[in-house]
Amino acid sequence: ISNEVIDKAYQIILTTNCDNVNQKDIINWGFDAQQHYAVLIEMIANISNSSLLEATKKLINEIGELIENDTNNAGIIKKLFRKTDAEAVYKKIAIKTELVKRNVLMLHNLLDIVASCKQDTNKLQDAINIDLIAGNYLVDKVPQQYKDAFQTRLVSLESLNIQFKLTIKQLEILNDTIVKVISIIQDTLTVEVPVWYNNKAFEKISDEQKQQIITKIKY
């Protein structure tokens, strides 16, 4: 717990007149932060259940399968590999590549949202801890008829600290998953697809030209 949290809790203690505390004050103690946390949890759930990650993984796998199948077929049934089939593969890969490029922009935006959710979670945890520290000091000083209700509110707020830790962990896992998908996209778009394009172009040149290129590469 930071010094800032302790200082803010101390300010609440100093400015709270326990003789004037009423039932509404007790019921609403820390409730605002709880409400914000509920909204945040719903947002994180929507991110976790987003179809964007699965759709992008599917596109990457489809591109990989197209390249792999085309590469395998080139050696086995090269003479039977019709031009129209080759053009169809080119077109499919081009379309899927553009979709992946669009998705990767959304994934970067998603990373920013995850980072923002993590910051909000930490802020809400601080807000809850401020109310907890202040509340644990004030609970014995409020009118007797409110003590049990106040203690119940504090127990409710205390239970959130475990939830905050779980939320942070969930956000870290989500962040790592998105980063891994982006990394796979980068490898696919900057390595696998260009290599495949180059190999296809290499197939079209004469054997003599191939030998000249190979000789230059070797020596």
Disulfide bonds with the S-S distance in Angstrom:
none
